Amino acid sequence: TTTTFWEFDEHGNEVKKVEDIDRSFVVHDYAITDEHYVLPISPIAFDLDNIPDFALGRAPATDLFAFDATQHGALKLVSRTGGATIKVDLGAFACVFHMGPCWLEDGKLIAHVLLFERYGSLGNAMGFDVRSQAFDPIPWSRSNGGPTLRRIVADAATGELLEMTRLSDLKLDMPTFHPLRDGLPNRAVFGTAGVRPDGWFPFNALAKYDLIA
């Protein structure tokens, strides 16, 4: 899979184009620093035997691929300046849809991600079954554990994982932070949370997490 990044100036003129080639993966979000595009790598495997049924309209696209729990998740640092791509192996399967604040500090990448340790079929993501069109989110959210906030620290030059810390047990996703602090240190991240007696989705609360305290 080829991932292409374009950057434009305030007049809409292209000022940069960067391409990166890697095996296929799921990516839903990314972060940016002064030197890198930071992509979460959620590994997938394809089931090519289902292509005929998909082509004939007998199967949804989600039957063609699934998360591969036998592979490690990673963060990929794609250079914005023509340098080598660096991959940070997270040491176990990880599914990351959304990124929080990321920045470089003393040669290290400081990244905050919302990480699932397990994730089921994409064909019933968020409790919506693409075949039956039924929506039943509580059993789905109970089955996968939910996303939690992690801080990842890695050597930005070598990709060596230096630290991966679970900052909270709260099920948190849809992160946002100060719009003028993209790629810079941030004091806080905000997100939606699930505070329920059973399961964690649909979200029913807003949360603020202090990244400094």
N, C-alpha and C positions, 0 to 999 in steps of 0.2 A: 504494500500500500504506500502510495506517495502522499505525503502531507505537505501542502504548500502554504506558506505565510506571505502575505503582502503587507507592506506598510505604506501609508500615503501621508502627504503633508496636508496642511489645512486647506489647500486649494484643490485637493483631490488628485494630485500628481503622484504617481508611484515613485517611491524613493528606495524601496528595498523589496526583494523577492528571495525567499529562502525555501528550499525544498529538502525534505528528509524522507528516506525510504526505509521501511521496516516491515516485518511480518504484521499481519492484520491484528488489530486490537480494537477495543471499544474505547472511544474518547468522547466525552460529553462537554468538557470544560477545559480551560487551560489558564495558566497564569503567565505573567511577563515580569522580567527583571531588566535591569540595564543591559545585561549581556545575553539573556536566554529567553526562549519560550519554554515554559515548564508544562509538560503534558503528563497526566496520569495514565499509566498503561494498565488497563484491565484486560487480562488475557482471554482469548476466545479460541474455540475450535469449530471448524466447519463440518457439517454433515452433507456432503455433496450428493448422497443418495436421494435426498429430498428435492433436488432441483427439478426433476420432471413434474412432480406434483405441484410444486410452486409455479412453474411455467404454465401449467394447465389450469391454474386457479383453484387447485384442490387443497392447498396448504398455504398458510401465511408465511411471510418472509422470516418470522422468528423461528420457524422450523429449520432454517438453514444454518444457524449458528447458536452457540451457547457459551456461557463462561466456562473456562477450562480451569477447574479447581486443582489440577495437577501442576499448574504453572504458577510462578511467582508474579505478584504485581510489582510495578516499578514506577519511578518517575523518570521521565526522559528530559534532558536539558539540551534543547536544540539551539545552537549558537546563532545569535543575531548578527555576528560579525564574521562569519565564515570559518569559525573554528570547528573542532571535532564535536560530534554529538556524544554526550555523556549519559549513561544510564545508571540509575540508582536502584539496585535490587532491594526490595523490601523484605525479602527472606521468607515470604509465605504468600499464599493467594491473597489478593486484595482487590476489591472493586471500589473505585473512586469515581463518582460522577461529578462532584463539585469541589472546587478549590477555594480555600480561604486565602489570607494574606501570605505572600511569598516575597522574600528579599534575599540579597546577598550581604554577608557580614563577615569580614576577615577571611575571605576565601571560602566561606561556607554558605551553602544554601539553607535557608530557614524557610520551611514550607509547612503550611497548615492545611490539612485535608480532612474531608468527611469520608470515613472509610468503613465499608462493609467487610467483615471477615468471611462471610458467605453470602451467596445470592443465588436464588433459584432461576427458573426459566424466565426468559424475557417475554415469553408468550403470555404471562400473567403478571407482568410488572405492575407494582402499586395496587395489586388486587384486581386489575382489569383483565379478564380473559378474552383474548382476541378472537377465539373461536365462538364462544357462546355469547360474547358481548356483556357478560355479567360482571358486576363490580362488587367485590367482597373483600375489603381491604384488611379487616382485622386478622383473619387467619393468615393472610399473606405476610403481614408485618410481624406476626408472632413467629413465623417460620424462619426468618432470615436474620434476626437479631438486631437489625437497624444500624444506621451509620453513626459513628462516634467521632469526636474531634481528636485528631492526632497531630502532634508536632514532629516533623521529620527534619533532622539535621544531617547534612551530607557534605563531604568534600566536593566542592564545585568543579575541581580540576580532575579528580580521579573517579568520582561517583561512589566512593566508600561511604557506606551508611554508618554514621557516628551515633545517632540517637533516634529512636522512635518511641514517643511517649504518648500514652492515652491520657488526654487532659481531663476527660469527663466521661461518666457513664451515661449522661443524658443523650437521648436519641435526637440528634441535631442535623439539620440539612438546610439547603437553600441559603448558603452563607452570603453575607454582604458586609462591606466595610467602607471606610471613608473613600469616596471616589477620587480624591486627590492624592491618595497614599498607595496607589497601585505600584507594586514593585518596591515599596518602601516599608520600613518597620511600622507596625500598627499596634496600637494599644488594645484594641478590642475587635471582636468579630460578632456579628449579630446573625441570628438564624431563626428558622421555625423549628419547633420542638414538639414531640409527642409525649404528653403526660397523661397516661391512661391506665386504668386498672388491668387492661388486657390489650396487648399489642402497643404500637406506637404511631400508627398511621390510620386515618388522616391526622395531620398535624393539628394541634389545638392550642398552641401557645407560642409566644415569642420569647427568645432568650438572648442575653448578652453575656459573652464570655470574655473576661479580662485576661489577655495574653501575657501580661507583665506580672501580675500578682501570683 
